[in-house]
Amino acid sequence: MIRADLLVTNIGELATLERGPIPRTGAALGNLGIVRDAALGVRDGTFVYVGSSRGAARTVRLARQGRRIDARGGTVLPGLVDAHSHAVFAGERSFELPWKVEGASYAEIARRGGGILSTVRTTREASTAELRDATAGRLDRMAAGGATTIEVKSGYALNHAGEIRLLELVRRLGRRRGAHLVPTYLGAHAIPPIFRRRPNAYVDEIVRRTLPEVARRRLARFCDVFCEPGYFSIQQSERILRAAIALGLGTKIHADEFVASGGARLAARLGARSADHLLAARSGDLRALARAGVIGVLLPATPFTTIGSRPSPGRELVRAGVPVALGSDCSPNSWVESMSLVLSHAVYGAHLTPAEAISAATVNAAAALDVAGRVGMIALGRPADFLVYDLGSPEEIPYRIGSAPAQIYRQGIRISPPRMDPYI
Ligand code: FE
């Protein structure tokens, strides 16, 4: 008999994501490894049974103090992985919405006092306690949307001490009960005002001072660069990312979001882990990513919040053979806290099928964060990160816009929403 301390029964459809290469491309992206009429057994935070209800009845015994959950015919998915967020910041920028509706561009909004530098001001001014409370609340709501693993980028301080403070905070918040956090250093998010006339001096500061400290103290797993005209050029981006590689960090690029400027090509040349956004990437750029095995991280809610932007190129990436992953891009520019909602944008906006979108937000997003050996699928011996939806099939999750998981578990412990015990 298999002993379990948590048993989930009466699962209508269990999406295991267990079979296939990692990351997935092409037809394999649509295979969710479904088990119907399924059950799960968990012991000490790890899956010890994944299979049919009948098999569970024969082989799994629940410990005396164990818990039994009736999924009531619902759907169970692996915990979603948010491969791209800017969740650590203070303040908000709803004042930009009328400008966006007027048709103001990202650059125009920045000229009017909005944009990244506005959030840099509010973040620098916030006390560490204020920043911690704002970010902790946001991460809890992101977990409630189904993300049990979340990448969090720095990038709203743009100076040495401030960027280190953000990454230290991410480390501290990652020790709480809640989603697993993967930190990324994005000091190269924008040129800080005092370096406006000498941007290479800021690149010097990143390469010579901040990156070595980030690597030495293991404050980040990845280094990312906002590679776009007016932000960081191809040459500056390459210099920063080569320094990161030499220090043992993984690399990511905000690539070709507004114009095709060579960011995806640079990701391919450097063998970056991912190239993110890609709204303006051309078909040749996508083929270069596919050849180099770079994961394309799409943020399909972001063009929706930009108003008037072209949509994320989901079908184009699949056709080109690029492994697609998904992220929320949660930031003051695109305040999207729910990965369940991102699945809807991936289908209705980026034209992935529901199954492709779920693979992109689980196994492939885990691969984009170098944690595919641990999260993103439901399999024996893996951490028991899973979601229970009161919906009859995985397809219904993106189909019903705004749907959210009824229960969220990380390592076999219910993390969200808070248990609503009746008063008795
Ligand atoms: Fe971003």
Residues whose N, C-alpha, C, O or C-beta is under 5 A from the ligand:
A	BS01	FE	D329
